Amino acid sequence: MQQTLNYNFDKRVTHLILQLRKNKHEAGFPFMIDDTESLPSNQVYMEYADGKIEVVEFSTGYTDYYAVRELNVSESQLVRDKFQLSIIPQ
């Protein structure tokens, strides 16, 4: 029973995150991907609806952010693969 409950919970959380990502892109906003294994604590990936992914860095106090660099196509795909994301068709 515990395994089924965990599976259903994980599946539901994954579905909600993917729905949030889709909603953000449809509204014209980037989707934030926090990769604590690969980036410093004040940096995240911002994925845009057109498929572009940037590394952004937050200012002190986390009130603003700025682009550090744009990932190339193969780097972007590596990030998507790591987090099991596919490009959302526009």
C-alpha positions as CSV (number, residue, x, y, z in Angstrom):
1,M,0.0,0.0,0.0
2,Q,2.8,2.4,0.9
3,Q,4.5,1.9,-2.5
4,T,1.3,2.6,-4.4
5,L,0.7,5.7,-2.3
6,N,4.2,7.0,-3.0
7,Y,3.9,6.2,-6.7
8,N,0.6,8.0,-7.0
9,F,1.9,11.0,-5.1
10,D,5.1,11.3,-7.2
11,K,3.1,10.9,-10.4
12,R,0.6,13.7,-9.3
13,V,3.5,16.1,-8.3
14,T,5.2,15.5,-11.6
15,H,2.0,16.2,-13.4
16,L,1.4,19.4,-11.5
17,I,4.9,20.7,-12.2
18,L,4.6,19.9,-15.9
19,Q,1.2,21.7,-16.0
20,L,2.8,24.8,-14.2
21,R,5.6,24.8,-16.8
22,K,3.1,24.7,-19.6
23,N,1.0,27.5,-18.0
24,K,4.0,29.7,-17.5
25,H,5.1,29.3,-21.1
26,E,1.5,30.0,-22.4
27,A,1.4,33.1,-20.3
28,G,4.7,34.3,-21.7
29,F,6.8,33.8,-18.6
30,P,9.9,31.7,-18.2
31,F,9.9,28.5,-16.2
32,M,12.6,28.3,-13.5
33,I,14.6,25.1,-13.2
34,D,16.7,24.9,-10.0
35,D,19.7,22.6,-10.4
36,T,21.4,22.5,-7.1
37,E,23.9,19.9,-8.3
38,S,25.3,22.0,-11.2
39,L,24.8,25.7,-10.4
40,P,25.7,27.9,-7.5
41,S,23.0,28.6,-4.9
42,N,22.2,32.0,-6.4
43,Q,21.8,30.7,-10.0
44,V,19.0,28.9,-11.8
45,Y,18.0,28.0,-15.3
46,M,15.2,30.0,-16.9
47,E,13.5,28.1,-19.8
48,Y,11.5,30.1,-22.3
49,A,8.6,29.0,-24.5
50,D,10.8,29.3,-27.6
51,G,13.1,26.6,-26.2
52,K,15.9,29.0,-25.1
53,I,17.4,28.3,-21.7
54,E,19.5,30.9,-19.8
55,V,21.6,30.7,-16.6
56,V,20.4,33.6,-14.5
57,E,21.8,34.9,-11.3
58,F,19.8,36.5,-8.5
59,S,20.8,39.8,-6.9
60,T,21.5,40.0,-3.2
61,G,18.2,39.6,-1.5
62,Y,16.7,37.7,-4.4
63,T,14.7,40.7,-5.6
64,D,15.9,40.7,-9.2
65,Y,17.9,38.5,-11.6
66,Y,20.1,39.0,-14.6
67,A,21.2,36.6,-17.4
68,V,24.6,35.2,-17.0
69,R,24.6,33.3,-20.3
70,E,22.4,31.5,-22.8
71,L,22.9,27.8,-23.2
72,N,23.5,26.4,-26.7
73,V,21.1,23.8,-28.2
74,S,23.0,20.8,-26.9
75,E,23.4,22.2,-23.4
76,S,19.7,23.0,-23.3
77,Q,18.9,19.5,-24.3
78,L,21.1,18.1,-21.5
79,V,19.2,20.2,-19.0
80,R,15.9,19.0,-20.3
81,D,17.1,15.4,-20.3
82,K,18.4,15.6,-16.8
83,F,14.9,16.8,-15.6
84,Q,13.0,14.6,-18.0
85,L,11.4,17.6,-19.8
86,S,10.5,17.8,-23.5
87,I,10.1,20.9,-25.6
88,I,6.6,22.1,-25.4
89,P,5.1,22.6,-28.9
90,Q,4.0,26.2,-29.5
